[in-house]
Amino acid sequence: MENQLDLSSSVIKEGYCIGCGVCSVVEDSPFIMELNENGEFVAKAVLNIKESPEITGLCPFSNQSPNEDEIANELFEGRKDSNIGFFQSLYAGHVSKGDYRSKGSSGGTVTWLLGKLLSENEIDAVIHVKDGKSGLYEYGISTTLEEIQDNSKSKYYPVTFSNVLREIDFQKRYAVVGVPCFITSLRLLAKSDLRFKKALKFHISLVCGHFKSEMFTKYIASAMNLDLEEVQNFDYRVKIPNKPANKYGMRATSGKGKETFMQNESIYGLNWGYGLFKYKACDFCDDVMGETADITIGDAWLPKYIEDHRGTNILVIRNSFLRDLIERNIGTELVYDELTPQDIYNSQSGGFRHRHNGLSFRLYIYKLFGKWTPKKRVQASLNNTSFRQKMIILIRLRLRGLSRQHSNSFSRLKRRSKPYVFVYFIFHKLGLRALINVTKRILRK
Ligand SMILES: Cc1cc2nc3c(=O)[nH]c(=O)nc-3n(C[C@H](O)[C@H](O)[C@H](O)COP(=O)(O)OP(=O)(O)OC[C@H]3O[C@@H](n4cnc5c(N)ncnc54)[C@H](O)[C@@H]3O)c2cc1C
């Protein structure tokens, strides 16, 4: 009977809602989206009406919806790789024209591409994450190049489609930017409502490590001795000259334009591997590369590019129109090198290990304890991870749990998480032998 469960008694009850909000925008939906006490957008049933099977099938974490392979098989053709999905071309590079790169999170390609689609009249508007009216950031619509450029950069902040999808003018053509599961939810919506299929012309995915709750930003603000309420703008990706691209900083603008800057490395707990303030759903997602998107763009975490603090993108192009548009501009507005699927894998190897091999182990543990989990392309198994990886995964689960449990006291969170962070460091950086040596040394004293 497990596969027959509706969203309320599976995804929502078990905490796997990512907050995309697609289930809330369809007619006769019992759901609204709300920011819960953990600072995560989640669907909440408010009407006493039964959820239809169509609504259940819109959720990327439901067991009633097609998986990313099934969706992509209907959309794309050509070469396919088991890690990155379909692809026509693979690139690493940056935008050389204007200030797209300096104002972007990495190479500035997302904003350049959106601007290009608008200026060449391929779209009328862009749906992406902008300055918020109630929260710090939210999904909104940009119709001019200036607006698109003003809203560049990654926001590690909870967002939902629930309002912006209601603002869509079905006579217009849009490009939409989202993390992989959000793009998948739009593909599912488009299958059930052809108006969205027609209006949402280009789907641009960001590579995604994981989504953060609002507590993440609150936590950084507190490290800066600020209250989140006084923060007006947050730059999560400040590039630091002479530092590698992955050693960036964060800048909060508060009060009368007062700016507070901190380097990531100097804020306890900001290592992405720890997964503090991560949505649970992200630990049960196997789509690192946005496999249902027309194009996926991320950071080139590769030795050749990482030392350049100005930032470099990786691109997986699945749509031939976008491929031609991009290739027409290489050498004039874009500086790109061709990559192989292995290069793309290497640039996100940590993400793949956590979300493919690691997921296999997480599914095994959850099933062992009789817990409901979303059906994934990865199978539950004890055999896809080494002992060291298993330890790392268990510690990550604990750290995610602690960051939810102690989100009202960051000092307690720090105290409680430190022993786990220590053991994580040993396993992650050094391995089991080092742990034994450290233990021996401690015992000798
Ligand atoms: C939550 C999150 C996790 C990520 N994890 C990884 C990762 O593990 N590995 C990796 O290589 N890259 C990751 N990225 C992508 C990376 O941070 C850059 O966004 C990407 O390299 C594009 O850079 P750019 O300079 O081309 O984009 P820019 O030109 O700076 O444009 C960024 C665009 O993304 C939109 N945007 C910002 N935040 C969000 C959001 N939360 N949801 C949807 N749209 C948004 C903006 O509105 C803007 O249009 C992540 C991004 C996010 C938001």
The ligand as an SDF file (V2000), in Angstrom:
LIG
                    3D

 53 58  0  0  0  0  0  0  0  0999 V2000
   20.8550   26.5390   -2.9800 C   0  0  0  0  0  0  0  0  0  0  0  0
   21.9490   26.4790   -4.0000 C   0  0  0  0  0  0  0  0  0  0  0  0
   22.8980   25.4610   -3.9330 C   0  0  0  0  0  0  0  0  0  0  0  0
   23.9050   25.3760   -4.9150 C   0  0  0  0  0  0  0  0  0  0  0  0
   24.8180   24.3520   -4.8440 N   0  0  0  0  0  0  0  0  0  0  0  0
   25.7860   24.2480   -5.7810 C   0  0  0  0  0  0  0  0  0  0  0  0
   26.7400   23.1900   -5.7460 C   0  0  0  0  0  0  0  0  0  0  0  0
   26.7270   22.3500   -4.8580 O   0  0  0  0  0  0  0  0  0  0  0  0
   27.6750   23.1230   -6.7480 N   0  0  0  0  0  0  0  0  0  0  0  0
   27.7170   24.0370   -7.7540 C   0  0  0  0  0  0  0  0  0  0  0  0
   28.5520   23.9090   -8.6490 O   0  0  0  0  0  0  0  0  0  0  0  0
   26.8280   25.0670   -7.8150 N   0  0  0  0  0  0  0  0  0  0  0  0
   25.8720   25.1890   -6.8590 C   0  0  0  0  0  0  0  0  0  0  0  0
   24.9780   26.2320   -6.9140 N   0  0  0  0  0  0  0  0  0  0  0  0
   25.0010   27.1240   -8.0830 C   0  0  0  0  0  0  0  0  0  0  0  0
   26.0370   28.2330   -7.9600 C   0  0  0  0  0  0  0  0  0  0  0  0
   25.9700   28.8020   -6.6720 O   0  0  0  0  0  0  0  0  0  0  0  0
   25.7740   29.3640   -8.9950 C   0  0  0  0  0  0  0  0  0  0  0  0
   24.4380   29.7830   -8.8780 O   0  0  0  0  0  0  0  0  0  0  0  0
   25.9630   28.9190  -10.3970 C   0  0  0  0  0  0  0  0  0  0  0  0
   27.3050   28.5550  -10.5760 O   0  0  0  0  0  0  0  0  0  0  0  0
   25.6040   30.0330  -11.4080 C   0  0  0  0  0  0  0  0  0  0  0  0
   26.5110   31.0660  -11.3040 O   0  0  0  0  0  0  0  0  0  0  0  0
   26.3950   32.3500  -12.2580 P   0  0  0  0  0  0  0  0  0  0  0  0
   27.5050   33.2700  -11.9270 O   0  0  0  0  0  0  0  0  0  0  0  0
   26.2920   31.8680  -13.6680 O   0  0  0  0  0  0  0  0  0  0  0  0
   24.9610   32.8960  -11.8180 O   0  0  0  0  0  0  0  0  0  0  0  0
   24.4650   34.4070  -11.6610 P   0  0  0  0  0  0  0  0  0  0  0  0
   24.7310   35.1380  -12.9270 O   0  0  0  0  0  0  0  0  0  0  0  0
   24.9760   34.9530  -10.3890 O   0  0  0  0  0  0  0  0  0  0  0  0
   22.8890   34.1830  -11.5540 O   0  0  0  0  0  0  0  0  0  0  0  0
   22.3000   33.4040  -10.5640 C   0  0  0  0  0  0  0  0  0  0  0  0
   20.8110   33.2710  -10.8730 C   0  0  0  0  0  0  0  0  0  0  0  0
   20.2440   32.3100   -9.9890 O   0  0  0  0  0  0  0  0  0  0  0  0
   19.0550   32.8390   -9.3880 C   0  0  0  0  0  0  0  0  0  0  0  0
   18.9780   32.2820   -8.0360 N   0  0  0  0  0  0  0  0  0  0  0  0
   19.6780   32.6570   -6.9480 C   0  0  0  0  0  0  0  0  0  0  0  0
   19.3570   31.9200   -5.9010 N   0  0  0  0  0  0  0  0  0  0  0  0
   18.4280   31.0370   -6.3080 C   0  0  0  0  0  0  0  0  0  0  0  0
   17.7040   30.0120   -5.6620 C   0  0  0  0  0  0  0  0  0  0  0  0
   17.8510   29.7430   -4.3610 N   0  0  0  0  0  0  0  0  0  0  0  0
   16.8150   29.2890   -6.3850 N   0  0  0  0  0  0  0  0  0  0  0  0
   16.6340   29.5670   -7.6810 C   0  0  0  0  0  0  0  0  0  0  0  0
   17.2730   30.5420   -8.3700 N   0  0  0  0  0  0  0  0  0  0  0  0
   18.1750   31.2700   -7.6770 C   0  0  0  0  0  0  0  0  0  0  0  0
   19.2660   34.3430   -9.3810 C   0  0  0  0  0  0  0  0  0  0  0  0
   18.0380   35.0140   -9.3200 O   0  0  0  0  0  0  0  0  0  0  0  0
   20.0250   34.5590  -10.6890 C   0  0  0  0  0  0  0  0  0  0  0  0
   19.1270   34.7020  -11.7680 O   0  0  0  0  0  0  0  0  0  0  0  0
   23.9720   26.3490   -5.9430 C   0  0  0  0  0  0  0  0  0  0  0  0
   23.0360   27.3960   -5.9650 C   0  0  0  0  0  0  0  0  0  0  0  0
   22.0350   27.4680   -5.0270 C   0  0  0  0  0  0  0  0  0  0  0  0
   21.0280   28.6060   -5.0810 C   0  0  0  0  0  0  0  0  0  0  0  0
  1  2  1  0
  2  3  1  0
  2 52  2  0
  3  4  2  0
  4  5  1  0
  4 50  1  0
  5  6  2  0
  6  7  1  0
  6 13  1  0
  7  8  2  0
  7  9  1  0
  9 10  1  0
 10 11  2  0
 10 12  1  0
 12 13  2  0
 13 14  1  0
 14 15  1  0
 14 50  1  0
 15 16  1  0
 16 17  1  0
 16 18  1  0
 18 19  1  0
 18 20  1  0
 20 21  1  0
 20 22  1  0
 22 23  1  0
 23 24  1  0
 24 25  2  0
 24 26  1  0
 24 27  1  0
 27 28  1  0
 28 29  2  0
 28 30  1  0
 28 31  1  0
 31 32  1  0
 32 33  1  0
 33 34  1  0
 33 48  1  0
 34 35  1  0
 35 36  1  0
 35 46  1  0
 36 37  1  0
 36 45  1  0
 37 38  2  0
 38 39  1  0
 39 40  1  0
 39 45  2  0
 40 41  1  0
 40 42  2  0
 42 43  1  0
 43 44  2  0
 44 45  1  0
 46 47  1  0
 46 48  1  0
 48 49  1  0
 50 51  2  0
 51 52  1  0
 52 53  1  0
M  END
$$$$
